[in-house]
């Protein structure tokens, strides 16, 4: 029997051409290059009448508001310095600088807090609000939103002591190193004492904030912490959304598994995938989605990935790559890249350090990351673009594991796992739901820290039907609680809902998204996100923004429809 060659001469020639073009990166970025100039010329909603002077620096008819802008400008500058030091802490700081850096960042956090919680800030806010009521015509929508955010920031800080904020900052940065050590050593005993100290501190902060609103509800401290990441969040509303989504996913999952049972399992990747090549791939993909390396960078470290930075200095941090699976590193880079283009797209020209120029909080932030990583970055068309390029980059020509259909199945295969970071898109919600329930019980005191491992394992068995084989695979896997981020987890699911809802609107405005992804052309997507979401900063509240962009309040419908389309209907 005659052997059929794996590739024709034409195909081999085409692969060689792709490899050659890949080496210069120009081929990858070609779809974005021309459109990028158009994106940069798009009019910003934040642009004021006086083009020579940014809105941050313009004098206002209300002198107290002008004074506030200067106060918050300096607070913003201090925050940018803390961010820069924090990025350095995660990337380039020598180990010998660890203790002194903790002291530096804790001190700056205290100073920022003292400047923000000053009584003179409260007095000027009240006088500015009086002026706004008397002279509404002298306040445009950006100035009104900026004053609103100034008051929100003041109220967020004014009841918490400076000493507490300084201790909190020090413990949060220390928590990154502690988490790395206990995770490596599977050391629950070392983790328990640190977590107890962190939870006690978070309770004290939360209770101080609750005094302002005169809240006596047992859940109020958790809600106060959650609002640091999701401004204006209400537990009752999130509970309603999550309960409905949980019910819908549990009803949908048997259909997903039935469809999947009729498919062949994906072929696992076989390395090696050299780390340097993975980093080149990830940087190229970030350029493709619109990340500006003139104002940012991508770094691999031993720390967990973390969002953050400033519009002028956006250093993305991902964990050191696994040489056996380039998809994990790529996923992390796309996720952090979504965060990065959001940060870089904020209205820095007009409102660089003002509250109204900041991002809208963790839920909207996660929506931008999940839009790139999960919604768009797991479409078959994206893998049709990616496959021949990674075949060439890693010299894996013709391997079944590297084919588009197989890469797509690898990233959309549904299977319960104890690990959140590698979880599939459908079961991911169960990871978030159980963490939210556990951290609420930890903050309220209903769950003792010493009982966390057993509670975690029981919840994991209840929600996902799997059990961790170690503490590192269980309650030690996430960095969030070690850095004090109690109340952050719900933002992942809220962001997933927002991303799906934004995607539905995007499809109405950009009707050829699959074709664009097949070409590697993210420019229209980047422009859409920039003009619809990024450039508005905090002009609108998150619920207002969702309704403005999509025409509907935040709901579970778009996300559940997305699950049905990708994981059930696709089989028909």
Secondary structure, DSSP 8 states (H G I E B T S, - for coil): -----SS-HHHHHHHHHHHHHHHHSHHHHHHHHHHHHHHHTS--TT--S-TTS-TTTS--SSHHHHHHHHHHHHHHHHHHHHHHHHHHHHHT--GGGHHHHHHHHHHHHHHHHHHHS-HHHHHHHHHHHHHHHH-GGG--HHHHHHHHHHHHHHHHHTTS-HHHHHHHHHHHHHHHHHHHHHHHHT-HHHHHHHHHHHHHHHHHHHHHHHHHHT---TTHHHHHHHTTTSTT--HHHHHHHHHHHHHHHHHHHHHHHHHHHTS-----------HHHHHHHHHHHHHHTT--GGGEEEEEESS--B---BTTBEEEEEE---TT-HHHHHHHHHHHHHHHHHHHTS-HHHHTTSGGGS---HHHHHHHHHIIIIIITTSHHHHHHHHHHHHHHTT-TT-GGGSHHHHHHHHH-----S-STT--TTTHHHHHHHHHHHHHHHHHTSS-GGGHHHHHHHHHHHHHS---SSTTTTTTS-SGGGGT-TT-THHHHHHHHHHHHHHHHHHHH-TTHHHHHHHT--HHHHHHHHHHTGGGTTSS-HHHHHHHHHSS-S-SHHHHHHHHHHHTGGG-
